[in-house]
Each structure stands twice: as C-alpha cells, then as structure tokens.
Amino acid sequence: MPSGSSSATTEVAALKDANQPPFAYLAFIFVSSAIFIASTAHGIGILPDSVAYFRIGSAHHFAPLYTWLLQTISSHGLAISEAAWWLGWALLIANIVLILRLLHLAQLRPALAVMATALIVYHPVFVEYHSVAMTEALFFVFVLASILVFPIAVANGWRSGFALVGVLIGLGMLTRFATAPLLPALVITRLLVGDGNLPRRVTDCVVMTAACVGVFGSWVVVSELTTGDSTGRAFEFRGSPDAAFWIATLRSASVMLLPAPVPSAARFLFLALASGAAVWAMARYVREWLRVSPDRRSQASTLVPIALIFLSLFYAAFLIFSVMIQYRLYLTGRFLLPLYVFAALATAILFGNHSFKFTLSRTTTTVLAVVAGVILTSNLARTALFTKSAHELGLGYASGTWAASPVLQAVEKLPEGVPIYSNAPDLIAFRLQRSATYLPARFNHLTGRDDGPKTFYEEMDELRNNLEQANAYVVIVDEINWRDYLIIEKELLLSVPLARIATVPDGRVYAAAGNYRNH
C-alpha cells in the first residue's frame, strides 16, 4: 500500500457515502434527452462518416468499436440507423452521469458542478455530436470513465484498477485514435504523485500501458494480418499547415466560445482572455500540487483536475502532431470539442477544489466567472437554435430535404443492379439502399498523393469499361461539393464520352454516350 493510502481510502469511502443530489442527475438527463429527441425527430443524424461507420457502400473507417456495437445491436432486428439512435441516447446519458460523478469525486460544490456540467452538455457542438451517428459520444464515455477510475486506483493502490484504466483507454483507441493522449497523461500523473515508492509507481504505469497495448495492439496485429491495414495512417509528415491554416484554426476555436456572427476581433480577444486565464489557473494548480506532500497529492479529489490538465496538454500536442501527419486535416469543432471539454472540466474544478487549500486570486476568479457566464449564455442560445433547426429539417443525410431530392428521385428510376458512379455514393447508398461507387480520385484525401489501392488512371479505365460494357451511370449531386479530390464534372466530361439523361435542380445523371444513343 502506498504512503498515505489510508487517508486516501478514507476520502474515497467518504465520497461513496456522501449524499449526492439526484435532482441534478435527473434534471440534466431529462433536459438533454428532450434535446436529443427533438434534434433527432427525423432520425439520428447521418454525416458522411456515419455511412462509413455503418459499413454501407465502399467507404469504411478504421477504428472499429463503434461499428461493432452498431452491428451487435442491429443484429437483434433493428435497422442500423435505429441502433445508432438508441446507442446515441444511452451514451448521452452515460456521459452526463460520468461528468457529474467526476465533479463529485473532485469535491466540487453542487452549484459549481451544475454550472460546469451545463457548460459542457449544452455546448452546441457537444449536442450536435451526440445527435449524429458518430464516435464522439462513445469516445467521451471511455475517456471520462478512465479518468474516474484512475484516481480511485491511485488512492487505494488498486493494481487491477490500473489494468482496468488501460483496458478502457485501449477500447477508447478502438473508438477514436484520439484517445491515445490519455495514456501518457495518466502515466505522467501517476509518476508525479511521488508516494516515495518509485518501483510501485513504475509498475502501475507498466500495467496500465500493457493493458492498453494488449487491447489496441491485438486489433492492430489481427487487422494487419487479415486486411493488410489497421490505422490507415502512414507516419509521414504529409500535412502542410501554413499561416492561413492556423488563423482558420483560431477562428474555429473562437467559435467554440462565441457565435460566428460576433466580429472576429472580439472573438479572438475573448479566446485569448479565456484561454489565458484557464492556462494561468491550471499552471498555478500544478505548481501547488507538486509542492504538497505525497499524501495530499494522491487524494482522488486532487488527481481529477491534474489528470484533466495533463490530458488537455497532451491532446493539444496530439492535434498539432495530427495536422503534421495527415494531409489537410482541418481542426474544426469536432476535433476541438474534446479540448474544450477537458479544459472546461479542469478549470471549473479549480474554483471549488480546496484539498490542499489551493485558491485562485480574486482577479482570476472574476475573469473565469465572467468568461463562464458568457460562454454558457452563448451555448444555451446556440443550442436552442440548433435544436430548432435539427427538429425542423433533420441532420445530414437524414434531413427531410433529401427525401424530396430530384436527383435522388432520378437515381431511383435507374435500372436495378446497374453500376453507379457518383460524387455522393454514400448518400445514394444510405437514402436509396443502392450500391454506388466513388468517381475516380485524383489523389488520396488522407495523403495528398495518388497512392490508393488503384491509381487515378486505373480507376478512369475501369469507369470507361463499365460505362461501355455494363451500362453504368454517373450521378452528380450538387450539394456534395467538398470532395475536391475526386475528378470534377467538367474534367470528367472531357475525358469520357457521356450523355446527360437527366438534369434536375440539384444534380445531373449521365450515361455512356454510345449506349444512350442505342436506346
């Protein structure tokens, strides 16, 4: 048992016996469930990546756990989109409970815990990515559960607890590779606890790492042996972030806090104020934490913010590394949301965590309180607008507008079983349950090179052959205009003899010119 574990165990036992306000749990679950149900009135939101997670069509994603869960649930007779809906609702509730439990473990006062939870669960990006069939919700479950178990494992010297944390991190990495920064964050935290028993701390870290590697590494090995691929990423520096990229990233980060209509200068200033105050508070907390005795450092209530602070740091480094590795990886709200959640939780805890008499200056407290109030007001307003829009129109490919899409109606009239090439085969596959193939790709959107399984010229030859011999069709959907790695319509018409057989307000349908004349 590590030094000070007796007092730490007493602390954890006290936390378990403490009266918790069930009203907070019920209120957040009720309101968030109402938002979820309203936002998914047209069905769970379907983004292009969602179709890949569903394994519909030719696209697929590499981290497999979310797909496995959907397939397991849908095997009991549910459509996969219905399975995603029920899973999404369950994960939303799980994340609310985990957030409140973390704040309770950190001994945050109830009023502050309510505000901190509201800052997160009513953020419009958090709401959006819990309303669509994406991996973010499951990712947060594994990350938050890991951070919840870790301090208890440290406080109790619970070796199997460290193994459980490693398993949770491994499962998180099977959900989103972005879970990886959690492992070094918790390893550093464990090593810095400083209970006077370095071999024990190192062993705890080895157990945690081995469990994580065992879960994730097993899948990597099996996947490589069976499919020849796993992460789908080559460890080469293929990104080229320039000044414009980082300005766009700052713009995305500022929109996480304030609405886009607010002038950029005001948003950037507010971002600097909020992040500066948060970083200052975190740095002070880490400094004070390192100065106290190992007994105090190993208390569960002090470890929660430390783990979150280090996770915020390592996740930010992971994002920077990712944009260096992957070609044109834009740091949108989807990628910035975890950083917002981790930093918001850590900073909120610093307001009310007095485990070793840590206090913020009145100036810092005032700045953070004002920032939190402004962000919460902004979040509530934007979430209300998002929910209203999602309720009326639907989200992504589940939107009601696609049900009346003229180009999809034209595709529906094509003969059964004919090959279809399109810039939106995922949309066609999801909405019409018809197989479709992407137009030839000029380059791999992950690498910026023509290094896919088939070269661009091979794909073009295949397209020509199918048009001539298999009576194939080409479908252009105007609204899907972001896939610039595919051959564009104008270039396609110059390269392949096509006849336009349908022109509708939102797209066009082509057939091989020779075959169409023969009709």
Sequence and secondary structure as in RCSB ss.txt:
>XXXX:A:sequence
MPSGSSSATTEVAALKDANQPPFAYLAFIFVSSAIFIASTAHGIGILPDSVAYFRIGSAHHFAPLYTWLLQTISS
HGLAISEAAWWLGWALLIANIVLILRLLHLAQLRPALAVMATALIVYHPVFVEYHSVAMTEALFFVFVLASILVF
PIAVANGWRSGFALVGVLIGLGMLTRFATAPLLPALVITRLLVGDGNLPRRVTDCVVMTAACVGVFGSWVVVSEL
TTGDSTGRAFEFRGSPDAAFWIATLRSASVMLLPAPVPSAARFLFLALASGAAVWAMARYVREWLRVSPDRRSQA
STLVPIALIFLSLFYAAFLIFSVMIQYRLYLTGRFLLPLYVFAALATAILFGNHSFKFTLSRTTTTVLAVVAGVI
LTSNLARTALFTKSAHELGLGYASGTWAASPVLQAVEKLPEGVPIYSNAPDLIAFRLQRSATYLPARFNHLTGRD
DGPKTFYEEMDELRNNLEQANAYVVIVDEINWRDYLIIEKELLLSVPLARIATVPDGRVYAAAGNYRNH
>XXXX:A:secstr
  TTHHHHHHHHHHHHHS   HHHHHHHHHHHHHHHHHHTTTSSBB HHHHHHTT SS   S  HHHHHHHHHHT
TT  HHHHHHHHHHHHHHHHHHHHHHHHHHTT  HHHHHHHHHHHHTSHHHHHHTSBSSSHHHHHHHHHHHHHHH
HHHHHHT HHHHHHHHHHHHHHHHH GGGTTHHHHHHHHHHHT  S HHHHHHHHHHHHHHHHHHHHHHHHHHHH
HHS SS   SS      HHHHHHHHHHHHHTTS TTS HHHHHHHHHHHHHHHHHHHHHHHHHHHHS HHHHT H
HHHHHHHHHHHHHHHHHHHHHHHHHSTT    HHHHHHHHHHHHHHHHHHHH  TT     HHHHHHHHHHHHHH
HHHHHHHHHHHHHHHHHH SBTTSHHHHT HHHHHHHTS TT  EEES HHHHHHHH    EE  BSS TTTSSS
 SSS HHHHHHHHHHHHHHS  EEEEETT    TTB  HHHHHHHS EEEEEEETTEEEEEEHHHHHH 
